[in-house]
Amino acid sequence: MKKVVFSSYAPLTETILKIFPLDFLAGKGIAVEYWDLSALFGHEVPGKELTRPFLRRFADEDALSAALLAPEAAEIFLVTAVPYEPRFFRLHRLLARSPVKLGTVIVGVMPTPEQSGLRRLRQNARYLLDPQKICHILLKRAQIALKRLGVVRDFDVVFAAGSAAREQAGKARVVPIHHIDYDEWLDTRADDGRLVSGRYAVYLDQFAPSHPDYKFLGLTTPVDPVHYYAFLNAFFSRLEKKYDLNIVIAAHPKSDYPVNPFAGRKIARSSARALVRHCEFALATYSTALGYAVLDRKPLVFFTTDDIAARDRPRRLDALPAHFATVLGRPCVNLDHPPEEESRIDPVDAMLYDDYKYRYLVSRQSEGRPSREAYLDLFSEA
């Protein structure tokens, strides 16, 4: 193996560098490249792109085909984070013809509620009214059949974070890694600095009304911002009064707040880890950043709204906040129908928190060791 290539449909950003330890590997003498396929699949992140000497952008499929089908591609270990979905079928078909050694990363798996037969029937009935969704379902089933026939190849190696990810690895060789939040948690254990004085709770922001991924996912029912922030700020005010503290906003990395919609409350970006460390409790819908609260054994309070449920129903995620609450033994509040009295902030259930930790955040086989070391071990093999 002469070169390790990481590839995704997103441009090179700080988040990509957290998932793929490109800087670390390059510093250890591993020949690496990042193949940016965003121009082919339309997932731009304006203003967030980084540049590196190992960055390579592909603007047309002919250039990508040439790189993947060339004889020297046999010397490439390609790790892709492109999901197995109909819109990426051409890429997966191309990979099936390529001589590269193929790997993927499974990280960020979330607990999802099982659906009752009646709920599935209702969901499928809605799909029958949407030709685009019917087409997607048929293409998905066709891809599964093609994979069984060998038209689309399986992965040789899967980098899996937690037991839930490991269960999706199939017959591939599994390299245990961790969720990026756990890696950051490991790297910052010695940093005890506080960003906020006094007692506070932290809201793990999801940028609910305007998240850029909604457009990419084809969602057409965004949360109404006036309704959402009015309910959210009223909820925060009730909690602040009851528990005699302030609520601080851990802004989503993709958020853009030219005007503070949180009634003047402090907004901090890229600070969720530090804010959770010293908070009294954390508030969330179903942010993956709640992993920080799990790792630090902080109480969580989940919430949803009727708008959030309507927005997430096309992806079958409308029940997620309540399901997260059940999995972790925490309360969940619908802000459109708040209880007469706010829920108590009870101590965490350590057993439930540990179950979540090892299923979705941490691989027991490599606990305490950063994921980048697992990548280095594999790519250093003769």
ABEGO torsion letter per residue (X at the ends): XABBBBBBABBBBAAAAAABBAAAAAAAGBBBBBBBAAAAAGBBBBGABBBBAABBBBABAAAAAAAAABAAAAABBBBBABBBBAAAAAAAAAAAABABBBBBBBBGBBBBBBBBAAAAAAAAAAAAABAAAAAAAAAAAAAAAAAAAGABBBBABBBBBEAAAAAAAEABBBBBBBBAAAAAAAAAAABABBABBEBBBBBBBAGAAABAAAAAAGBABBBBAAAAAAAAAAAAAAAAAAAGBBBBBBBBAABBBABBAAGGBBBBBGAAAAAAAABABBBBBABAAAAAAAAAGBBBBBBBBAAAAAAAAAAGAAAAAAAAAAAAGBBBBBAABBBABBBBBBBBBAAAAAAAAAAAABBAAABGBBAAAAAAAAAABX
